[in-house]
Amino acid sequence: MIRKILRALAGDASTDGFSNPPIYRWRCECGAKSRYADIKFDTEYNAQRHQWRYGVGHPMPEVYADE
């Protein structure tokens, strides 16, 4: 149910109208990772929040498409 809502909010990423938009996750060098998939903007924000929690010098997590 949540995935359907997220895909509807993300919009259509294809020209044929049948392809689902990509869903994203993040992972960090420290071993932390996202708990659930989300749209790109929200995933980037959550990755940035992880970095802020650990302070100066903590690496920025990698955001990647999860299909």
C-alpha positions as CSV (number, residue, x, y, z in Angstrom):
1,M,0.0,0.0,0.0
2,I,2.7,2.5,1.0
3,R,4.7,1.6,-2.2
4,K,1.7,2.4,-4.4
5,I,1.3,5.8,-2.6
6,L,5.0,6.6,-3.0
7,R,5.0,5.7,-6.7
8,A,1.9,7.9,-7.3
9,L,3.6,10.8,-5.5
10,A,6.8,10.3,-7.5
11,G,5.0,10.6,-10.8
12,D,5.5,8.5,-14.0
13,A,9.2,8.1,-14.9
14,S,8.5,6.5,-18.3
15,T,7.0,7.6,-21.6
16,D,4.8,4.5,-22.0
17,G,2.9,5.0,-18.8
18,F,3.4,1.4,-17.6
19,S,6.8,1.6,-15.9
20,N,7.1,2.2,-12.2
21,P,9.4,5.1,-11.0
22,P,12.6,4.1,-9.3
23,I,12.5,3.6,-5.5
24,Y,15.7,4.6,-3.6
25,R,17.6,3.5,-0.5
26,W,20.7,4.8,1.2
27,R,23.8,3.0,2.8
28,C,26.7,4.4,4.7
29,E,30.4,3.4,5.1
30,C,29.7,3.0,8.8
31,G,27.4,0.1,8.1
32,A,24.1,1.9,8.6
33,K,21.4,1.6,5.9
34,S,17.9,2.8,5.2
35,R,15.0,0.9,6.8
36,Y,12.6,1.2,3.9
37,A,12.6,2.4,0.3
38,D,11.3,5.8,-0.6
39,I,11.2,8.4,-3.4
40,K,14.6,10.0,-4.2
41,F,14.1,13.4,-2.5
42,D,13.1,11.8,0.8
43,T,15.8,9.3,0.7
44,E,18.5,12.0,0.1
45,Y,17.1,13.9,3.0
46,N,17.1,10.9,5.3
47,A,20.7,10.1,4.3
48,Q,21.7,13.7,5.1
49,R,19.9,13.4,8.5
50,H,22.0,10.3,9.3
51,Q,25.2,12.3,8.5
52,W,24.1,15.2,10.7
53,R,23.4,12.8,13.6
54,Y,27.0,11.7,13.7
55,G,28.6,15.1,13.4
56,V,31.6,16.6,11.5
57,G,33.7,14.2,9.5
58,H,31.1,11.5,9.1
59,P,30.8,10.4,5.4
60,M,27.7,11.2,3.3
61,P,25.7,8.0,2.7
62,E,25.3,6.7,-0.8
63,V,21.8,6.9,-2.3
64,Y,21.0,4.2,-4.9
65,A,18.0,3.0,-6.8
66,D,16.4,-0.2,-5.5
67,E,14.4,-2.2,-8.0
